[in-house]
Amino acid sequence: MGLEYCSPWLVWIFPIVSSLFVPLAAKMGSRVRDSFVILAGALTLVLAISLIPSAYSSAPESHMSVRWIPIANVELGVLLDPLSVLFTNLVAFIGLVVLIYSLSYMAHEEGLTRYYFLMLLFIGSMIGLVIADNFLQLFMFWELVGLCSYALVSFWYARPEAVKAGMKVFLMTKVGDIALLAGILLLYADLHVLSYSEVFEKSATIAMPALTAISLLMLFGAIAKSAQLPLHTWLYSAMEAPTSVSCLLHGATMVKGGVYLISRTHVMFSGIPVWLSSVAWIGAITALIGAVLALHTPDIKGVPAYSTTSQIGFMIAPFGVASSTEALGWFAGLFHMVSHAFFQGLGFLAIGSIVHQLGTRDMRKMGGLRKEMPFTFALCLIVILARSGIPPFCGFFSKGLVASSLLSSGNTVLILLIYSAAAVTFAYSCRFLLITFTGEKSRYAKEIEVHEASRLMSFSSSILAAGCVIFGFLGGPLAGFLRAGFVFDFSDFFGLESLIFVGTLLVGGLPVYLIYKRGVMPPERFREGRLALLDNLLERGFYFDSAYVGIAKGLMRLSRIHHKAIEARLMTRVPYLVASGISRFVQGIHRIVEINILERIPDLVARGITRFAYGFHRVVELNELESVPGLIAVGSMKLANAALRRFDNALDKLAYTTASATASHSVRIRRFHSGSLPHFVLAAITGFIFLCCLLLLTL
């Protein structure tokens, strides 16, 4: 077996197995451990890159599988197609960059062995998710990714906030996981197969109501994983994780799992209008709400957190207007997904450098950092330009395709939502930049000696910055690699649509510039008067968490009422009610059986015996017993005669035998005792007595 066969298996097995050896490497020293982790990440990327030629040159897809669960007709396999190879390389690439960044960012933290173990497991699990060739295997890695995210978000477990955040991430995503599992089970119940190729081929045989239910259940699982409405609030809470974890989680893992599931199942669900509409509307609404929340938060990590929620909305909205996997919307969503990995990953790494220096996430305690951190400022500027969609950065091309796909749908409301979200995106990006890097330093920042991030952190961040600049020009090769059904032409990006898009950005950015740079109006004014209601609404995150808490409390109250009204009052009485019922039943049986039946049995038996005796008397005694005495008398006489004859013969034989024995004995006495009179007399007397006895017996 060559590398072509082994690479699809090793690319996910190797990082998972390597994670198990991290504790062993740590025993040899921290340097050995760190080198081992970087080597594992680098080899994983090499294995991922080796898959690209196969995906380019082979058939639309290539399956490799081994026997796994024969009774369920499920095999363990890998799927090599452009979509899986794209995600695999993205995960491996971002994973390696984050591991390099972590060498410096996490250098002084405790529990690094656990950290690197979880990071390698996270990378391997995500690659296993996107390269699996069946839904069962996908779900297994789906759960592994969720477990790793929970453990990494709670990495600083000594902090109560981190533990609570990890639990929130785990529980909220599990709601979607249950929906996904239900969809997979319904799919298997209909088709009895789980392989992608077989499912997609046979999906047309599923009844439309069942297929619709399956599609919505899987969509719910995807939006929970990708932090879309209404299960988006966990992503902000996940900011309690180390910033390096946030970069990996947002850039290439976890939240991208939902995008992958939607893109993978699009070929099966694209004929369901409800599914397409749900995808488009959820994406567009989430894009706007996430951007608005990012505009309000003072948390420097909260800005990219809500930004990710918004940008994933930009990704999945075009899937909802794509009629097939060859349509513009399908490619636009994937193109923006890769663009987001670069600029959002870079954003987290740059913010990590700031938090690493200042030790706080509150932007109100920052300001004037441009002089002390010029390189970080340049990185953040690249992030803002790419995220907002300004040329020549990657976001300009990817967001342009997203806007074009939605414009082609003709849905005015969707178009307004996406353009509004784009305007607010530029607004919150400018606000972040102005508050953090311009103006005067806060009292908190003045008390801290701030300097630029380490070279290793700057180097790893620069890799993603280069991607933000270069990737937009690789749209043509990417379209060919994904076999998109359109031609990627740069001239299409400089038309009227682009001018409208840039004008929309100015609408969002100009007010922020006037407020935070020119000081036309202090930001505190927006928290006064009637606007205080809006401020409170945004502060509460549109009350989504409050609603969930209310639902949870309502369910708890309902359970308590159920306990008091049903369990305490009713269920405790059930044994007594059952016992009383059984007692009444037994009493009824007593009345029916014992009184009505058992008491009549003696009378019935007596009557039966009487009737039997009377019949026996008539049949036997009257007809047969009259001849019995005569028969007995005749039989007795015959028996007595036979016995007399036999007894007489026996006595005769006995007398003869006795006489012969006496004579013989007399001869012997005479021969041996001729001179002895006493012996003779004794023998004579004995013989005489014996003869007398015989005579008496014969009388």
C-alpha positions in Angstrom: 0.0 0.0 0.0 1.4 3.4 -1.1 1.1 6.8 0.4 -2.0 7.5 -1.8 -3.9 4.8 0.1 -2.4 5.5 3.6 -2.7 9.3 3.7 -6.5 9.5 3.9 -6.3 7.2 7.0 -3.2 8.6 8.6 -4.3 12.3 8.2 -6.8 11.8 11.1 -5.4 8.8 12.9 -1.9 10.2 13.2 -2.8 13.4 15.3 -5.2 11.4 17.5 -2.6 8.7 18.2 0.0 11.4 18.7 -2.1 13.1 21.3 -1.8 9.9 23.4 2.0 10.2 23.3 2.1 13.8 24.5 2.3 12.8 28.2 5.1 10.4 27.4 7.0 13.2 25.6 6.4 15.5 28.6 8.2 13.0 30.8 11.3 13.7 28.7 11.1 17.5 29.2 9.0 20.5 28.0 11.2 21.0 25.0 10.8 17.5 23.8 7.0 17.8 24.3 6.8 21.0 22.4 8.9 19.7 19.6 6.9 16.5 19.4 3.6 18.5 19.2 4.9 20.8 16.4 6.3 17.8 14.5 2.9 16.0 14.8 1.1 19.1 13.5 3.5 19.6 10.6 3.3 15.9 9.5 -0.5 16.2 9.7 -0.4 19.2 7.3 2.0 17.2 5.0 -0.5 14.3 4.9 -3.4 16.7 4.2 -1.5 18.4 1.3 -0.7 14.9 -0.2 -4.5 14.4 -0.7 -4.8 17.4 -3.0 -3.5 15.6 -6.2 -5.9 12.7 -5.7 -8.8 15.1 -5.3 -7.8 17.0 -8.4 -7.2 14.0 -10.7 -9.6 11.3 -9.6 -13.3 10.9 -10.1 -15.7 13.3 -8.3 -15.2 11.2 -5.2 -13.2 8.3 -4.0 -14.1 5.9 -1.1 -11.8 3.7 1.0 -13.4 1.5 3.6 -12.9 -1.5 5.8 -15.5 -3.8 7.5 -16.7 -2.3 10.7 -20.3 -3.2 11.7 -21.5 -5.8 9.2 -24.8 -6.4 10.9 -25.8 -2.8 10.4 -24.3 -2.6 6.9 -21.9 0.2 8.1 -18.2 0.4 7.1 -15.4 2.5 8.5 -14.2 4.6 5.6 -12.8 7.8 4.3 -14.2 10.0 1.5 -11.8 11.8 -0.8 -13.5 14.6 -2.8 -12.7 18.3 -3.2 -15.0 19.3 -0.3 -13.4 16.9 2.3 -9.9 17.6 1.1 -10.5 21.4 1.3 -11.7 21.2 5.0 -8.9 18.7 5.8 -6.2 21.1 4.6 -7.8 24.1 6.3 -8.0 22.3 9.7 -4.4 21.0 9.4 -3.1 24.4 8.3 -4.8 26.5 11.0 -4.0 23.9 13.6 -0.3 24.0 12.9 -0.3 27.8 13.0 -2.1 27.8 16.4 0.3 25.2 17.8 3.3 27.4 16.8 1.6 30.4 18.4 0.9 28.5 21.6 4.6 27.8 22.2 4.9 31.5 23.2 1.4 32.4 24.2 0.9 29.5 26.6 4.6 29.2 27.7 4.0 30.2 31.3 0.7 28.4 31.9 0.3 25.2 33.9 -1.2 22.0 32.5 0.4 22.4 29.1 0.6 18.6 28.7 -3.2 18.4 29.0 -3.5 21.5 26.6 -1.4 20.0 23.8 -3.1 16.6 24.2 -6.5 18.2 23.7 -5.3 20.4 20.9 -4.0 17.4 18.8 -7.1 15.4 19.6 -9.2 18.4 18.6 -7.4 18.6 15.2 -7.6 14.9 14.6 -11.2 14.7 15.5 -12.2 17.6 13.2 -10.3 16.0 10.3 -12.0 12.7 11.0 -15.3 14.5 10.9 -14.8 16.1 7.5 -13.2 13.0 5.8 -15.7 10.4 7.1 -17.7 8.7 4.4 -20.8 7.9 6.4 -23.2 9.6 8.9 -22.4 7.3 11.8 -18.7 8.0 11.6 -19.4 11.7 11.2 -21.5 11.7 14.3 -18.8 10.0 16.4 -16.2 12.6 15.5 -18.9 15.3 15.8 -19.2 14.3 19.5 -15.4 14.1 19.9 -15.1 17.7 18.6 -17.7 18.8 21.1 -15.9 17.0 24.0 -12.6 18.6 23.1 -14.2 22.1 22.9 -15.8 21.6 26.3 -12.4 20.6 27.8 -10.5 23.4 26.2 -13.0 26.1 27.0 -12.8 24.9 30.6 -9.0 24.7 30.4 -8.6 27.2 33.3 -10.8 25.1 35.5 -9.8 27.0 38.6 -11.9 29.9 37.3 -15.6 29.4 38.0 -16.5 31.4 34.8 -14.5 29.0 32.6 -16.2 26.0 34.1 -19.6 27.5 33.6 -18.7 28.5 30.1 -17.6 24.9 29.3 -20.8 23.5 30.7 -22.8 26.0 28.6 -21.0 25.1 25.5 -21.5 21.4 26.1 -25.2 21.6 27.0 -26.3 24.0 24.2 -24.5 22.1 21.5 -25.9 18.8 22.8 -29.4 20.0 22.0 -28.3 20.2 18.4 -26.5 16.9 18.7 -29.7 15.2 19.7 -31.5 16.6 16.7 -28.7 15.4 14.4 -28.8 11.9 15.9 -32.5 11.8 15.4 -32.1 12.8 11.8 -29.5 10.1 11.2 -31.7 7.4 12.9 -34.7 8.4 10.7 -32.5 8.3 7.7 -31.2 4.8 8.6 -34.8 3.6 9.4 -35.8 4.5 5.8 -32.8 3.4 3.8 -30.9 1.0 6.1 -27.6 2.5 4.9 -25.5 5.4 6.2 -22.8 5.8 3.5 -23.0 9.2 1.8 -22.9 7.8 -1.7 -25.7 5.3 -1.0 -27.8 7.7 1.0 -27.6 10.5 -1.7 -28.4 7.9 -4.4 -31.4 6.5 -2.6 -32.7 9.7 -0.9 -35.2 10.2 -3.7 -37.1 7.1 -2.5 -37.8 8.6 0.9 -41.3 10.1 1.4 -41.2 13.9 1.2 -42.6 14.5 4.8 -39.9 12.2 6.2 -37.2 13.7 4.2 -38.3 17.2 5.2 -38.2 16.2 8.9 -34.7 14.7 8.4 -33.4 17.8 6.7 -34.7 20.1 9.5 -33.3 17.9 12.2 -29.9 17.9 10.6 -30.1 21.7 10.0 -30.9 22.2 13.7 -27.8 20.2 14.6 -25.7 22.3 12.2 -26.9 25.7 13.5 -26.2 24.6 17.1 -22.7 23.6 16.2 -22.1 26.7 14.2 -23.6 29.1 16.8 -26.5 30.3 14.7 -29.9 31.6 15.9 -31.4 30.7 18.2 -28.5 28.6 19.7 -25.7 31.2 19.2 -25.1 32.4 22.8 -22.6 29.7 23.7 -20.0 31.1 21.4 -19.5 34.3 23.4 -19.3 32.3 26.6 -16.6 30.1 25.0 -14.3 33.2 25.1 -13.3 32.0 28.5 -10.9 29.7 26.7 -7.3 30.6 26.0 -7.2 32.9 22.9 -5.2 30.3 21.0 -8.1 27.8 21.5 -10.5 30.5 20.4 -8.6 30.9 17.2 -8.7 27.2 16.4 -12.3 26.8 17.4 -13.5 29.8 15.3 -11.0 29.5 12.4 -11.1 25.8 11.5 -12.9 23.6 14.0 -16.2 23.3 15.9 -18.2 26.2 14.4 -17.1 25.1 10.9 -18.6 21.7 11.5 -22.1 23.0 10.9 -21.0 24.7 7.7 -19.5 21.4 6.5 -22.7 19.5 7.3 -24.9 21.9 5.4 -22.5 21.9 2.4 -22.2 18.1 2.4 -26.0 17.4 2.6 -26.9 20.2 0.2 -27.1 17.7 -2.7 -29.7 15.7 -0.8 -31.8 18.6 0.6 -31.6 21.1 -2.2 -35.0 20.0 -3.5 -36.8 20.8 -0.3 -38.0 24.4 -0.3 -38.5 24.6 3.4 -34.9 23.6 4.1 -33.5 26.1 1.6 -35.6 28.9 3.0 -34.7 28.0 6.5 -31.0 28.0 5.7 -31.2 31.4 3.9 -33.2 33.2 6.5 -31.3 31.8 9.5 -28.1 32.8 7.9 -29.2 36.3 7.0 -30.9 37.1 10.3 -27.9 35.7 12.3 -25.5 37.8 10.2 -27.3 41.0 11.3 -27.9 40.1 14.9 -24.3 38.9 15.5 -23.0 42.1 13.9 -25.2 44.3 16.1 -24.0 42.5 19.3 -20.4 42.8 18.2 -21.0 46.6 17.9 -22.2 46.8 21.5 -19.8 44.6 23.5 -16.9 46.2 25.4 -15.1 42.8 25.5 -12.2 42.7 23.0 -12.6 38.9 22.6 -16.4 39.3 22.4 -16.0 41.3 19.2 -14.6 38.4 17.1 -16.9 36.0 19.0 -20.0 37.8 17.8 -18.3 38.5 14.5 -17.9 34.7 13.9 -21.6 34.2 14.6 -22.3 36.9 12.0 -19.8 35.7 9.5 -21.0 32.2 9.6 -24.4 33.6 8.8 -22.8 35.1 5.7 -21.5 31.6 4.9 -24.7 29.6 5.2 -27.1 32.2 3.7 -26.0 31.6 0.1 -26.4 27.9 0.5 -30.1 28.6 0.9 -30.4 30.2 -2.5 -28.2 27.6 -4.3 -30.2 25.1 -6.3 -27.4 22.7 -6.6 -23.7 22.2 -5.7 -22.7 23.8 -9.0 -24.6 27.0 -8.2 -22.8 30.2 -7.3 -24.3 30.2 -3.7 -22.7 26.9 -2.8 -19.2 28.0 -3.9 -19.7 31.5 -2.3 -20.4 30.0 1.1 -17.3 27.8 1.0 -15.1 30.6 -0.4 -16.1 32.9 2.5 -15.6 30.0 4.9 -11.9 29.8 4.0 -11.6 33.6 3.9 -13.1 33.8 7.4 -10.6 31.2 8.6 -7.7 33.5 7.6 -9.0 36.9 8.8 -10.8 35.7 11.9 -7.9 33.4 12.9 -5.6 36.4 12.5 -7.9 38.6 14.6 -7.8 36.2 17.5 -4.0 35.9 17.4 -3.6 39.6 17.3 -6.1 40.1 20.1 -4.3 37.4 22.0 -1.2 39.5 21.8 -3.0 42.5 23.3 -4.6 40.5 26.1 -1.3 38.8 26.8 0.3 42.3 27.4 -2.5 44.0 29.3 -4.1 41.1 31.1 -7.6 42.4 30.5 -10.4 41.9 27.9 -12.1 45.2 28.5 -11.5 47.6 25.6 -12.4 50.6 27.9 -9.2 50.0 29.8 -7.1 50.2 26.6 -6.4 53.0 24.1 -3.4 54.5 22.5 -1.7 51.1 21.9 -0.6 52.0 18.4 2.7 53.3 19.4 3.7 50.4 21.7 2.3 47.7 19.4 2.7 48.9 15.8 3.0 45.4 14.3 -0.1 44.2 16.1 -1.9 47.4 15.0 -1.0 46.5 11.4 -2.3 43.0 11.8 -5.6 44.2 13.2 -5.9 46.7 10.3 -5.6 43.8 7.9 -8.2 41.9 9.8 -10.6 44.8 9.6 -10.1 45.4 5.9 -10.5 41.7 5.1 -13.5 41.2 7.4 -15.3 44.2 6.0 -14.7 43.2 2.4 -12.4 45.9 1.2 -10.1 45.1 -1.8 -7.7 43.6 -2.4 -8.2 41.4 0.7 -9.9 38.0 0.6 -13.1 39.2 2.2 -13.8 41.5 -0.7 -14.0 38.6 -3.1 -15.8 36.2 -0.9 -18.4 38.7 0.3 -18.8 39.9 -3.2 -19.8 36.4 -4.3 -22.2 36.1 -1.3 -23.9 39.3 -2.2 -24.1 38.3 -5.9 -25.7 35.0 -5.1 -28.3 36.6 -2.9 -29.0 39.3 -5.5 -29.6 36.6 -8.0 -32.3 35.2 -5.8 -34.4 38.3 -6.1 -35.4 38.3 -2.4 -35.3 41.9 -1.4 -35.5 41.3 2.3 -32.6 38.9 2.3 -30.5 41.3 0.3 -31.3 44.1 2.8 -30.4 41.9 5.8 -27.0 40.9 4.3 -26.1 44.5 3.2 -27.1 45.8 6.6 -25.0 43.2 8.3 -22.1 44.2 6.1 -22.5 47.8 7.1 -22.6 46.9 10.8 -19.5 44.7 10.3 -17.5 47.6 9.2 -18.9 49.7 12.0 -17.9 47.3 14.8 -14.5 46.6 13.2 -13.7 50.4 13.1 -15.0 50.8 16.7 -12.6 48.0 17.9 -9.7 49.6 16.1 -10.4 53.1 17.3 -11.0 52.2 21.0 -8.0 50.0 21.3 -5.3 51.7 19.3 -6.2 55.4 19.0 -6.7 58.2 21.5 -5.1 58.4 24.9 -4.2 55.5 27.1 -6.5 54.6 30.0 -5.2 54.8 33.6 -5.1 51.0 33.6 -2.9 50.9 30.4 -0.6 53.6 31.7 0.3 51.5 34.7 1.5 48.6 32.6 4.6 48.4 30.5 3.3 47.4 27.1 5.5 46.0 24.3 5.1 44.1 21.1 4.3 40.4 21.1 7.1 37.8 20.9 8.6 36.9 17.6 7.1 33.5 17.6 3.6 34.9 18.1 4.2 37.6 15.4 5.6 35.0 13.0 2.5 32.7 13.3 0.2 35.7 13.0 2.0 36.9 9.8 1.3 33.6 8.1 -2.5 34.2 8.4 -2.0 37.9 7.4 -0.4 36.7 4.2 -3.3 34.4 3.6 -5.7 37.4 4.0 -3.9 39.2 1.2 -3.2 36.3 -1.2 -6.2 34.0 -0.8 -8.7 36.3 -2.6 -6.7 35.9 -5.8 -6.9 32.1 -5.6 -10.7 32.1 -6.2 -10.3 30.8 -9.7 -8.2 27.7 -8.8 -10.5 27.0 -5.9 -13.5 27.1 -8.1 -11.9 24.7 -10.4 -10.8 22.4 -7.5 -14.4 22.4 -6.2 -15.8 21.9 -9.7 -18.0 25.0 -9.4 -20.4 25.6 -12.3 -19.2 29.2 -13.0 -16.2 31.1 -14.1 -14.3 33.1 -11.5 -13.6 36.4 -13.3 -12.0 39.3 -11.5 -13.7 41.8 -13.7 -17.1 40.8 -12.2 -15.9 42.2 -8.8 -15.5 45.8 -10.0 -19.0 46.5 -11.3 -22.1 48.3 -9.9 -22.6 45.7 -7.2 -19.2 46.4 -5.7 -19.8 50.1 -5.7 -23.0 49.6 -3.8 -21.3 47.3 -1.4 -18.5 49.8 -0.7 -21.1 52.5 -0.2 -22.9 50.4 2.3 -19.7 50.1 4.3 -19.3 53.8 4.4 -22.8 54.1 5.9 -21.7 51.8 8.7 -18.2 53.2 9.3 -18.8 56.9 9.1 -20.9 57.2 12.3 -18.4 55.2 14.2 -15.6 57.4 13.0 -17.4 60.6 13.9 -18.3 59.3 17.4 -15.1 57.5 18.5 -12.5 59.6 16.6 -14.0 63.0 16.1 -16.0 63.0 19.3 -19.1 64.4 17.7 -21.2 62.7 20.3 -20.1 60.8 23.4 -20.9 57.1 23.3 -22.6 57.4 26.7 -25.4 59.3 25.1 -26.6 56.1 23.5 -27.3 54.7 27.0 -29.6 57.6 28.1 -33.2 58.4 27.5 -35.1 56.3 25.0 -32.0 54.7 23.8 -31.5 53.1 27.2 -34.0 50.5 26.3 -32.0 49.6 23.2 -28.8 49.6 25.2 -30.4 47.3 27.8 -31.7 45.0 25.0 -28.2 44.7 23.5 -26.6 44.3 26.9 -28.9 41.3 27.5 -28.1 39.9 24.1 -31.7 40.3 22.9 -32.7 38.3 26.0 -31.9 34.9 24.4 -30.1 33.7 27.5 -32.9 35.1 29.7 -35.4 33.3 27.7 -33.5 30.0 28.1 -33.2 30.6 31.8 -37.0 31.3 31.9 -37.7 28.1 30.0 -35.5 26.1 32.4 -37.1 27.7 35.4 -40.5 27.0 34.0 -39.7 23.4 33.4 -38.3 23.1 36.9 -41.5 24.7 38.4 -43.5 22.3 36.2 -41.5 19.4 37.5 -42.0 20.5 41.1 -45.8 20.9 40.6 -45.8 17.5 39.0 -44.0 16.1 42.0 -46.4 17.7 44.5 -49.6 17.1 42.6 -48.9 13.8 41.0 -46.0 12.0 42.6 -46.5 13.1 46.2 -50.3 13.0 46.2 -51.2 10.5 43.6 -48.2 8.2 43.2 -47.8 7.6 46.9 -51.5 6.5 47.1 -51.1 4.1 44.2 -49.9 1.2 46.4 -52.9 1.6 48.7 -55.3 1.9 45.8 -53.8 -1.2 44.2 -54.0 -3.1 47.5 -57.6 -1.9 48.0 -58.4 -3.0 44.5 -56.9 -6.4 45.0 -58.8 -6.8 48.3 -62.1 -6.0 46.7 -61.3 -8.3 43.8 -60.5 -11.2 46.2 -63.7 -10.5 48.1 -65.7 -10.7 44.9 -64.0 -13.9 44.0 -64.9 -15.2 47.5 -68.6 -14.4 46.9 -68.7 -15.8 43.4 -66.6 -19.0 44.0 -66.8 -19.9 47.7 -70.4 -19.0 48.4 -72.0 -19.9 45.1 -69.8 -22.8 44.1 -67.8 -24.3 47.0 -70.7 -24.5 49.4 -72.7 -26.5 46.9 -69.9 -29.0 46.3 -70.7 -31.4 49.2 -74.3 -31.5 48.2 -73.3 -32.2 44.6 -70.9 -34.9 45.7 -73.4 -36.6 47.9 -76.0 -36.6 45.2 -73.5 -38.0 42.8 -72.5 -40.8 45.2 -76.1 -41.7 45.9 -76.9 -41.9 42.2 -73.8 -44.0 41.6 -74.7 -46.4 44.5 -78.3 -46.7 43.3 -77.1 -47.5 39.7 -74.5 -49.9 41.0 -77.2 -51.7 43.1 -79.5 -52.0 40.1 -76.9 -53.2 37.6 -74.7 -55.4 39.7 -76.3 -56.4 43.0 -79.7 -57.4 41.7 -78.6 -59.1 38.6 -75.3 -60.7 39.6 -75.0 -61.1 43.4 -77.8 -63.7 43.6 -75.6 -66.4 41.9 -72.5 -65.6 44.0 -73.2 -67.9 47.0 -73.6 -71.0 44.8 -70.5 -70.2 42.9 -68.5 -69.7 46.1 -69.7 -73.1 47.6 -68.9 -75.1 44.5 -65.5 -73.5 44.3 -64.8 -74.1 48.0 -65.6 -77.9 47.7 -63.4 -78.3 44.7 -60.6 -76.5 46.4 -61.0 -78.6 49.6 -60.9 -81.9 47.7 -57.8 -80.9 45.8 -56.1 -79.8 49.0 -57.1 -83.1 50.8 -55.7 -85.2 48.0 -52.4 -83.4 47.9 -52.1 -83.5 51.8 -52.8 -87.2 51.9 -50.2 -88.0 49.3 -47.7 -85.9 51.2 -48.2 -87.7 54.5 -47.9 -91.1 52.8 -44.5 -90.0 51.3 -43.5 -88.7 54.7 -44.4 -92.1 56.5 -42.6 -94.1 53.9 -39.5 -91.9 54.2 -39.5 -92.1 58.0 -39.9 -95.9 58.1 -37.1 -96.3 55.6 -34.9 -94.0 57.7 -35.7 -95.9 60.9 -34.9 -99.3 59.4 -31.7 -98.1 58.0 -30.7 -96.6 61.4 -31.6 -99.9 63.2 -29.3 -101.8 60.9 -26.5 -99.4 61.7 -27.1 -99.7 65.4 -27.1 -103.4 65.3 -23.9 -103.3 63.3 -21.9 -100.8 65.3 -23.6 -101.2 68.7 -24.7 -104.8 69.0 -23.6 -105.0 72.6 -25.4 -101.8 73.7 -28.9 -102.2 74.9 -29.6 -98.6 76.0 -29.1 -97.3 72.4 -31.5 -99.8 71.0 -34.1 -99.1 73.6 -33.8 -95.3 72.9 -34.2 -95.8 69.1 -37.3 -98.0 69.6 -39.0 -95.5 71.8 -38.2 -92.7 69.3 -39.6 -94.6 66.4 -42.8 -95.4 68.4 -43.4 -91.8 69.4 -42.9 -90.7 65.8 -45.5 -93.3 64.5 -48.0 -92.1 67.1 -47.6 -88.5 65.8 -48.3 -89.7 62.3 -51.4 -91.5 63.3 -52.7 -88.5 65.1 -52.1 -86.3 62.0 -54.0 -88.7 59.7 -57.1 -88.8 61.8 
